[in-house]
Structures are given as structure tokens and as C-alpha cells.
Amino acid sequence: MIGARKHLDFRGKRILEKLTIGKSFRMGVDFPNEACYVYLLDGDLAVNGVGSKTTLVPKDGVLLNCGYYFADFTKTPRQATEVLAIHLYPDVLREIFRNEMSVYSEVNQKRSLPVKTVDNIIMEKFVDSVLFYFDNPQIVTEEILALKVRELILLLVQSTHSENIHQLFTALFSRKAASVSEVVNAHIYGNFSVSELAKLAGLSLTSFKEEFAALFGESPARYIRKMKIERAQELLRVTDHSVSEIAFQTGYNDLSHFSKSFHALSGSSPGAFRSQVRKSKKPFG
């Protein structure tokens, strides 16, 4: 759950936002016509996109283009995660960079987003300067906000190795077309419901199920469960990971649910399956 939320606005739009998230929490976010730079201040965060999963630790950031995402805020010893989000709207960027170039200029698109920016002193100092304004909102003006957004964009051109601002803008506002197979392959071992996978694919639940059945020959729930259990069997064979660790690695947060699913497809419990495998490998004599 969101414990605290502060924001600073530019022309009526939320530009800078600071979130405090209590305990473990999954939040679905749709950026239909905006991009976003997310910087992790404290805690643990995983951002799941169309065909990607980006894991962040404190002082890491990720630049997200428009699209649908699930943010997983995982439990930390301090029970909270702090995030700074900077929202990037095409009309706002067009105004801020009006003397340089148009957001919609034709450029050769070479960048692929999301792009992760790892801990570096330049971004850390930039974020510190932004946090100062959350502590002192009375001095914030739209001119200051425009300067901070401009500064971020110029830093991101360097950190994402874009050739220029044009190229970065094109990457930010090109919504990636998602295929069902791409979404499934990227997130099949994650703890995602079928409806959540449909959202990542940009489809209604009905359309997603129809396309899925056409591709894989069975329903999403049946196919995904089968693939998860096959992966769990492989991990039980070749690793010494605990059953609970394997359950988590194959997208089960509930151990009893994992055990029931495993038994339904394998005919035995995970522990019994591992024992049988090891027994069969024992040399005679």
C-alpha cells in the first residue's frame, strides 16, 4: 500500500512525485502518453514491462517509455520502499526544448527502453537537488521545475548513450507493440495472473485468451501451470534449493498452493519427487 505521496506540478500536471510504499505491494501503472524516470531511494523494486523485468536497488534508476507496467515493491527489513518518479509528457518536453528541436522529429531509432541507470554520483547529486524541493515546496516555481526536467533529460542523453535529444524522445514516446508470446516468455515464471499478463500485452482478457489458445493450443492457466511445474521439477533435480525457494522462483508465493499444483501434475509432493530422483541416481552395490 502507498503510505505517503508528495508531488510537485507543472501546468497542472504531476511532474515530480515521491512515494513511500509500505510492505510488499504490486502496483499496475499505465503510461498511455507519457514516459517516466523512476529512481529508487530505499528498499527493493522490480519493474515488469512488456518483455522485460528490471530489478532495482537503492540509487538505481530506470527510464520507462510509454506502456503498461507492474511495479513490485518487495518487503524490506524497514518495511518501506521510497521512490522518486519524474513524469515526462511530450507537450511539456516540447515546450521546455522548443528552441532546440521538436519532440516529433524523424530520427533513426536505435535505443530500446526500458534502460536501467545504475548507481552513479551524477544522478545521485541530481536526485538530491530534486529532493531539496520536496522539503522546501514554498520556493518551487514552474521555472525551477522546467530546469530540473531539462537537466534530467540532458543527463539521460548521456547515461543511455543516445546520440541526441531527438533519439531519446523518439524512444520515450514509441509505445512498444507487445506480442502474446513475448509477454508469456518474459513473465511465465513470475507471479502474474492471466489478467495481468493480458494488460502487459495491451489486450482484453478475452482477446488474450483467444490469441494464447491459438499460439499454444491450450488455455493460459493450464499451460502456465504446466510450464511452472516442469521448471520446478528441473530445479528439484539439479539444485539443492529448498522447496520454498523453488516455489518462489517459479512464481508461487504460497507454498501450499505450489505443493498442490505440483502434486496434481506430478503425482507426488515436491519433497517426494526429489527423494525419488536422488534414489534413482544412487549407484547399486
C-alpha positions in Angstrom: 0.0 0.0 0.0 1.1 3.6 -0.6 1.9 5.2 2.8 2.8 8.7 1.7 2.7 10.6 -1.6 4.1 14.0 -2.4 4.1 15.7 -5.8 5.1 19.0 -7.5 3.1 20.1 -10.5 3.9 21.9 -13.7 0.9 23.5 -15.6 -1.5 21.2 -13.8 0.4 18.0 -14.5 2.2 15.9 -11.9 5.9 16.2 -12.8 7.9 15.3 -9.6 6.5 12.6 -7.3 7.9 11.0 -4.2 6.2 7.8 -2.9 6.6 5.8 0.3 5.4 2.2 -0.1 4.6 0.1 3.0 5.4 -3.6 3.0 5.1 -5.8 -0.1 2.8 -4.3 -2.8 2.2 -4.7 -6.6 1.0 -1.6 -8.4 -0.1 -1.6 -12.0 0.7 1.6 -13.9 -0.3 2.7 -17.4 1.6 5.4 -19.2 -0.5 5.8 -22.3 1.2 9.0 -23.5 4.0 9.7 -21.1 7.3 8.4 -20.1 8.8 8.2 -16.6 12.1 8.1 -14.8 12.0 6.1 -11.6 14.8 6.3 -9.0 14.9 4.0 -6.0 15.8 5.9 -2.8 15.4 3.0 -0.4 14.1 -0.6 -0.4 13.7 -3.1 -3.3 11.8 -2.7 -6.5 11.2 -4.7 -9.7 9.6 -3.1 -12.7 7.9 -5.6 -15.1 7.2 -4.4 -18.7 6.1 -5.9 -22.0 9.2 -8.2 -22.4 11.4 -7.2 -19.5 12.0 -7.2 -15.8 14.2 -4.6 -14.3 15.4 -5.1 -10.7 16.5 -2.0 -8.8 18.4 -1.5 -5.6 18.9 1.9 -3.9 20.5 4.6 -6.1 19.5 2.7 -9.3 17.0 4.2 -11.7 15.1 3.1 -14.8 13.8 5.1 -17.7 10.4 3.8 -18.9 8.8 4.6 -22.2 5.0 4.8 -22.6 3.3 1.5 -21.9 1.9 -0.7 -19.1 4.0 -1.8 -16.2 3.7 -3.7 -12.9 5.9 -2.4 -10.1 6.6 -4.9 -7.4 7.7 -3.3 -4.1 9.1 -6.2 -2.0 9.3 -6.4 1.7 12.4 -4.9 3.3 13.7 -5.0 6.9 12.5 -1.4 7.3 9.1 -2.4 5.9 9.0 0.5 3.4 10.3 1.5 -0.1 10.9 5.0 -1.2 10.7 6.0 -4.8 11.2 9.3 -6.8 9.3 9.4 -10.1 9.8 12.1 -12.7 6.9 12.1 -15.2 7.8 13.1 -18.8 5.0 14.4 -21.0 5.6 15.1 -24.7 3.9 18.5 -24.6 5.9 19.6 -21.6 9.1 18.4 -23.2 8.2 20.2 -26.4 7.8 23.4 -24.5 11.0 23.0 -22.5 13.1 22.2 -25.5 11.2 24.4 -28.0 14.3 26.3 -29.0 16.3 23.1 -29.8 14.0 20.7 -31.6 10.6 19.1 -31.9 9.8 16.1 -29.9 8.4 14.5 -33.0 11.4 15.0 -35.4 12.1 12.0 -37.5 15.2 10.2 -36.3 16.9 6.8 -36.6 15.5 4.9 -33.6 18.3 2.8 -32.1 17.5 3.0 -28.4 15.5 0.3 -26.7 13.7 1.0 -23.4 13.4 0.4 -20.5 17.0 1.4 -19.7 18.5 1.0 -16.3 20.8 3.6 -14.8 22.9 2.1 -12.1 24.4 3.9 -9.0 26.4 6.9 -10.2 27.4 10.1 -8.5 26.0 12.4 -11.1 22.5 11.0 -10.9 22.7 10.8 -7.1 23.5 14.5 -6.9 20.7 15.4 -9.3 18.2 13.4 -7.2 19.5 15.2 -4.0 18.8 18.5 -5.7 15.2 17.4 -6.5 14.6 16.1 -3.0 15.5 19.5 -1.7 12.4 21.0 -3.3 10.1 18.4 -1.7 11.5 19.7 1.7 11.0 23.3 0.6 7.9 23.4 -1.6 7.3 27.1 -0.9 10.2 28.1 -3.1 9.2 25.9 -6.1 8.2 27.7 -9.3 7.4 26.3 -12.7 10.6 27.8 -14.0 12.5 25.6 -11.4 10.6 22.5 -12.4 11.3 23.1 -16.1 15.0 23.4 -15.3 15.0 20.2 -13.3 13.3 18.3 -16.1 15.7 19.8 -18.7 18.6 18.8 -16.5 17.3 15.2 -16.2 16.9 14.9 -20.0 20.4 16.1 -20.7 21.8 13.6 -18.1 19.8 10.8 -19.6 21.0 11.5 -23.1 24.5 10.7 -21.7 23.6 7.8 -19.4 21.5 6.0 -22.1 24.1 6.7 -24.8 21.6 8.3 -27.1 23.0 10.2 -30.0 20.9 13.3 -29.2 17.7 14.5 -27.6 15.8 13.6 -30.7 16.7 10.0 -30.4 15.8 9.8 -26.7 12.4 11.4 -27.3 11.6 9.0 -30.0 12.4 6.1 -27.8 10.4 7.6 -24.9 7.1 8.0 -26.8 7.2 5.0 -29.1 4.9 2.5 -27.4 6.2 -1.0 -28.0 3.8 -3.4 -29.6 3.6 -6.5 -27.5 3.1 -10.0 -28.8 1.4 -12.6 -26.5 4.4 -14.9 -26.9 6.8 -12.2 -25.9 4.9 -11.4 -22.7 4.5 -15.0 -21.8 8.2 -15.9 -22.4 9.3 -12.9 -20.3 7.0 -13.5 -17.4 5.9 -17.1 -17.4 7.8 -17.8 -14.1 6.6 -14.6 -12.4 3.7 -14.4 -10.0 1.3 -12.9 -12.6 -2.4 -13.7 -13.1 -3.7 -14.2 -16.6 -5.5 -10.8 -16.4 -2.2 -9.1 -15.5 -0.4 -10.7 -18.5 -3.3 -9.5 -20.7 -2.7 -5.9 -19.5 1.0 -6.2 -20.3 0.1 -7.4 -23.8 -2.3 -4.5 -24.2 -5.3 -6.8 -24.8 -8.6 -7.5 -23.2 -8.7 -10.7 -21.1 -10.9 -12.4 -23.8 -8.7 -11.4 -26.7 -5.6 -12.5 -24.7 -7.1 -16.0 -24.0 -8.1 -16.4 -27.7 -4.6 -15.5 -29.0 -3.0 -17.6 -26.4 -5.0 -20.7 -27.2 -4.2 -20.2 -30.9 -0.5 -20.0 -30.2 -0.1 -22.7 -27.5 -3.1 -24.9 -28.1 -4.5 -24.7 -24.6 -5.7 -22.2 -22.0 -3.3 -19.8 -20.4 -3.9 -21.1 -16.9 -3.3 -24.7 -17.9 -0.2 -24.0 -20.0 1.5 -21.7 -17.5 0.9 -24.1 -14.6 2.4 -26.9 -16.6 5.5 -24.9 -17.5 6.0 -23.8 -14.0 5.8 -27.3 -12.6 8.2 -28.6 -15.3 10.6 -25.9 -14.3 10.2 -26.8 -10.6 10.9 -30.4 -11.4 14.1 -29.4 -13.2 15.2 -27.3 -10.2 14.5 -30.2 -7.8 16.6 -32.5 -10.0 19.7 -30.3 -10.5 19.8 -27.9 -7.5 19.9 -28.1 -3.7 17.5 -25.2 -3.3 14.8 -25.6 -0.7 11.3 -26.3 -1.8 10.2 -22.9 -0.7 12.9 -21.3 -2.8 11.9 -23.2 -5.9 8.3 -22.3 -5.3 9.3 -18.6 -5.3 11.5 -19.0 -8.4 8.6 -20.5 -10.3 6.1 -17.8 -9.4 4.4 -19.2 -6.3 4.3 -17.0 -3.2 2.2 -19.6 -1.4 4.0 -22.9 -0.6 0.8 -24.8 0.0 -0.6 -23.7 -3.4 2.7 -24.7 -5.1 2.6 -28.2 -3.4 -1.0 -28.8 -4.5 -0.2 -27.8 -8.1 2.9 -29.9 -8.1 1.1 -32.9 -6.8 -1.7 -32.5 -9.3 0.7 -32.7 -12.2 3.5 -34.9 -10.8 1.5 -37.3 -8.7 3.8 -36.7 -5.7 4.9 -33.9 -3.4 8.0 -31.8 -4.3 9.9 -33.5 -1.4 9.0 -37.0 -2.5 9.8 -36.2 -6.1 13.3 -35.0 -5.2 13.8 -38.1 -3.0 12.8 -40.4 -5.8 15.2 -38.7 -8.2 18.1 -39.0 -5.8 17.3 -42.6 -5.1 17.3 -43.4 -8.8 20.7 -41.8 -9.2 22.3 -43.8 -6.3 24.8 -46.4 -7.6 24.0 -50.0 -6.9 26.1 -52.0 -4.6 
